[in-house]
């Protein structure tokens, strides 16, 4: 095969932006939807927020295969755990199982995860499990290639005691900022809100996201872009 098409056979990677934010009463998880193989976009509308239990979800970044197999194992273990205890798993238990699998296989896995959820004992909780299997409880967590552009933004924008609406708006704004700057992030923005009332999923199409510095307006066709950029005719 021509070397120019070698990227098509590269491992599927989610060079991505994933976010978890706590608010007064629950958590909001968010992610973009671009999955890439090298420089080729393999899937522009993937779902990187995966359900582990009824009340716990995980945001996945890094190798798509690695993050999916970890999520599948954790979901299986948590199902067994729920049957044995007769009640839903806590967020801390789910996060620690993710941590155990990630740390035990740290030489083989290339994935960073954010676990978030709500339980009746501790309320909304966010845990970051980056490469290597460390576990960190945080009021907010960001990961993936797009996170490099967001640390300063979150230091300024996040605050304690946010409402649900404020937290959702913060997550959507942050992911759209990362999409504007990070070539490996793109597509739509998906959010999952978890609280005592249950789980709410939302999807924000790319043409509804705010535009940032030097971004182009959405176009229906490449011809529209070329037509709008055509210079005025020269008059002699």
Secondary structure, DSSP 8 states (H G I E B T S, - for coil): --GGGGGGGS--EE---EEEEEETTEEEEEE---EEETTEEEESS---EEESSSSEEEEEEEEHHHHHHHHHHHHHHHHHHHHHHTS---HHHHHHHHHHHHHHTTTT--EEEEEEEEETTTEEEEEEE-TT---EE-SEEEESGGGGGTHHHHHHH--TT--HHHHHHHHHHHHHHHHHH-TT--S-EEEEEEETTEEEEEEE-GGGS---TT-----S-HHHHHHHT-------
